[in-house]
Amino acid sequence: DPAWIARVSRELDIPFCVAGGIRNVGTAEKILHAGADKISVNTPALENPDLVNALAERFGSQCVVVGIDSIRAGGEWRVRSHTGDPENMRDGGWLTLDWLKEVQARGAGEIVLNCMDSDGVREGYDVEQLRAARADCRVPLVASGGAGKPEDFVAVFREAEADAALAASVFHTDAIRIPDLKAYLQQQNITVRT
C-alpha cells in the first residue's frame, strides 16, 4: 500500500526496503515513489529472472535487493521458492551459489541470504554457507537466519564477512535488545549505525 509506505517513510526518516508482492516494474515504481529506498524480490525473480534486469535498468542496481532462501539438500545448498507458505514451498531450480551469481549478473545490488536450516533456531548464523556466498558476492551481503546471542553477530561479521545481519525473533522477544547489541558490537570494534 503506497499510502502506508509514505507514512512509514515520514515517520521513520531512515532508509528502508520493501519486500513481498513485487512482480513487475510498475509495482516497484509505486513503492519507490511512495518513499521506500529499495525493493526486494525473491520468488518473483525465480519465476521470471528478467525481472531483476528490468528493475535494475529502470531504477538502478542500488535499489534492487534479491532475497535468497537457501536450504541444504543432498549435500548442496539449494534455493527454495514460495517460502512464505511452508505447504507451498518448492525447489527453486537453482544451486544457491549459482543463483547468487546469476542475479548479480542481472543487476542485483544487494543480496539477503536466508539460511533456512538456521532460521529460527537461534544457534548462530550458517557461517560456512555465508562464507562461501561471500567469496562469490561482489555486492553487499546481508546474513539472515540463526541469531541467538550477541556473539553470533560478531561471528557473522568477522568469520563470514557479511556486510549486515538480519534478525527478527530475538528482537521481538527482547532476547537481545538492539541498543545493547549495538554497544556490544562497538566494544568488539565492529562498526554499527548509531
C-alpha positions as CSV (number, residue, x, y, z in Angstrom):
1,D,0.0,0.0,0.0
2,P,1.8,3.2,-1.2
3,A,0.0,5.4,1.4
4,W,1.2,3.2,4.2
5,I,4.8,3.2,2.8
6,A,4.7,7.0,2.5
7,R,3.5,7.3,6.2
8,V,6.3,4.9,7.3
9,S,8.9,6.9,5.3
10,R,7.9,10.1,7.0
11,E,7.7,8.6,10.5
12,L,10.9,6.6,10.4
13,D,13.1,9.0,8.5
14,I,15.6,6.2,7.8
15,P,16.3,4.2,4.6
16,F,14.1,1.1,4.3
17,C,13.4,-1.7,1.9
18,V,10.0,-3.2,1.0
19,A,9.6,-6.9,0.1
20,G,6.7,-9.0,-0.9
21,G,4.3,-8.8,-3.8
22,I,6.7,-7.1,-6.3
23,R,6.2,-8.9,-9.6
24,N,6.7,-6.1,-12.1
25,V,8.3,-2.7,-12.6
26,G,5.0,-0.8,-12.2
27,T,4.5,-2.1,-8.6
28,A,8.1,-1.4,-7.8
29,E,7.8,2.1,-9.1
30,K,4.8,2.8,-6.9
31,I,6.6,1.6,-3.8
32,L,9.8,3.6,-4.5
33,H,7.8,6.7,-5.4
34,A,5.9,6.3,-2.1
35,G,9.2,6.6,-0.2
36,A,10.9,3.2,0.0
37,D,14.6,3.3,-0.8
38,K,14.9,-0.3,-2.0
39,I,12.7,-3.1,-3.2
40,S,13.3,-6.8,-2.6
41,V,12.3,-9.7,-4.8
42,N,12.6,-13.4,-4.1
43,T,10.1,-15.9,-5.7
44,P,9.1,-13.5,-8.4
45,A,12.7,-13.3,-9.5
46,L,12.9,-17.1,-9.6
47,E,9.8,-17.3,-11.7
48,N,11.0,-14.5,-14.0
49,P,14.7,-13.8,-13.8
50,D,14.3,-11.0,-16.3
51,L,12.5,-9.1,-13.6
52,V,15.9,-8.4,-11.9
53,N,17.2,-7.0,-15.2
54,A,14.2,-4.8,-15.7
55,L,14.2,-3.4,-12.1
56,A,18.0,-2.7,-12.3
57,E,17.6,-1.0,-15.7
58,R,14.7,1.1,-14.5
59,F,15.8,2.1,-11.0
60,G,19.5,1.3,-10.8
61,S,21.1,-1.7,-9.0
62,Q,21.3,0.2,-5.7
63,C,17.6,-0.2,-5.4
64,V,17.4,-3.9,-6.2
65,V,17.7,-6.4,-3.4
66,V,17.3,-10.1,-4.2
67,G,16.3,-12.4,-1.3
68,I,17.6,-15.9,-1.5
69,D,16.1,-18.6,0.7
70,S,18.6,-21.5,0.9
71,I,18.4,-25.0,2.4
72,R,20.9,-27.8,2.5
73,A,19.6,-30.7,0.4
74,G,21.6,-33.7,-0.7
75,G,24.8,-32.2,0.4
76,E,24.2,-29.0,-1.6
77,W,22.8,-25.6,-0.8
78,R,19.6,-25.2,-2.9
79,V,17.3,-22.2,-3.4
80,R,13.7,-22.6,-2.3
81,S,10.7,-20.6,-3.6
82,H,7.3,-19.8,-2.1
83,T,8.8,-19.9,1.4
84,G,6.2,-17.7,2.9
85,D,3.8,-20.7,2.9
86,P,5.6,-23.9,4.1
87,E,2.9,-26.1,2.4
88,N,3.7,-24.5,-1.0
89,M,7.4,-24.2,-0.6
90,R,9.3,-25.8,-3.5
91,D,12.7,-26.2,-5.0
92,G,13.6,-23.0,-6.8
93,G,15.6,-24.9,-9.5
94,W,19.0,-23.4,-8.7
95,L,22.0,-24.2,-6.6
96,T,22.3,-21.3,-4.1
97,L,25.7,-20.1,-5.2
98,D,24.8,-20.3,-8.9
99,W,21.6,-18.2,-8.3
100,L,23.7,-15.7,-6.3
101,K,26.0,-15.2,-9.3
102,E,23.1,-15.1,-11.8
103,V,21.2,-12.3,-10.0
104,Q,24.3,-10.3,-9.7
105,A,25.0,-10.6,-13.4
106,R,21.4,-9.4,-14.0
107,G,21.9,-6.3,-11.8
108,A,21.0,-7.1,-8.2
109,G,22.7,-4.5,-6.0
110,E,22.3,-6.4,-2.7
111,I,21.7,-10.0,-1.6
112,V,19.8,-11.1,1.5
113,L,20.8,-14.8,2.1
114,N,18.4,-16.5,4.4
115,C,20.0,-19.8,5.5
116,M,16.8,-21.7,6.3
117,D,18.4,-24.5,8.2
118,S,19.5,-22.0,10.8
119,D,16.4,-19.7,10.7
120,G,14.6,-19.6,14.0
121,V,16.9,-22.0,15.7
122,R,18.9,-19.3,17.5
123,E,22.2,-21.3,17.4
124,G,24.1,-18.9,15.2
125,Y,24.3,-18.0,11.5
126,D,25.3,-20.5,8.9
127,V,28.9,-19.1,8.7
128,E,30.0,-21.9,6.4
129,Q,27.4,-21.1,3.8
130,L,27.7,-17.3,4.2
131,R,31.5,-17.5,3.8
132,A,31.0,-19.5,0.5
133,A,28.5,-16.9,-0.6
134,R,30.8,-14.0,0.3
135,A,33.5,-15.5,-2.0
136,D,31.1,-15.1,-4.9
137,C,29.3,-11.9,-3.9
138,R,30.6,-8.6,-5.2
139,V,27.6,-6.6,-3.7
140,P,26.5,-6.1,-0.1
141,L,25.6,-9.4,1.5
142,V,23.1,-9.5,4.3
143,A,23.1,-12.6,6.5
144,S,19.7,-13.9,7.7
145,G,18.7,-16.8,9.9
146,G,20.2,-18.0,13.2
147,A,20.9,-15.1,15.6
148,G,20.5,-16.2,19.2
149,K,23.1,-14.2,21.1
150,P,25.3,-11.2,20.6
151,E,28.4,-13.3,19.8
152,D,26.5,-14.7,16.7
153,F,26.6,-11.3,15.2
154,V,30.4,-11.0,15.8
155,A,30.9,-14.3,14.2
156,V,28.9,-13.5,11.1
157,F,30.8,-10.2,10.6
158,R,34.3,-11.5,11.3
159,E,34.1,-15.0,10.0
160,A,31.7,-14.7,7.1
161,E,32.5,-11.1,6.4
162,A,28.8,-10.3,5.9
163,D,28.0,-6.6,5.3
164,A,24.9,-6.7,7.5
165,A,23.0,-9.2,9.6
166,L,19.3,-9.5,9.8
167,A,17.5,-10.8,12.9
168,A,13.9,-10.9,14.0
169,S,12.6,-13.1,16.8
170,V,15.5,-12.2,19.2
171,F,14.5,-8.6,18.9
172,H,10.7,-9.2,19.0
173,T,11.0,-11.2,22.2
174,D,13.7,-8.9,23.8
175,A,16.1,-11.8,24.0
176,I,18.5,-9.2,22.6
177,R,17.9,-5.5,23.0
178,I,19.1,-3.5,19.9
179,P,20.8,-0.8,22.0
180,D,22.7,-3.4,24.0
181,L,23.7,-5.2,20.8
182,K,25.0,-2.0,19.2
183,A,27.0,-1.3,22.3
184,Y,28.4,-4.8,22.4
185,L,29.4,-4.7,18.7
186,Q,31.1,-1.3,19.2
187,Q,33.1,-2.8,22.1
188,Q,34.2,-5.6,19.7
189,N,35.4,-2.9,17.2
190,I,32.6,-3.6,14.7
191,T,31.1,-0.5,13.1
192,V,27.4,0.0,13.6
193,R,24.9,2.7,12.7
194,T,24.1,4.8,15.7
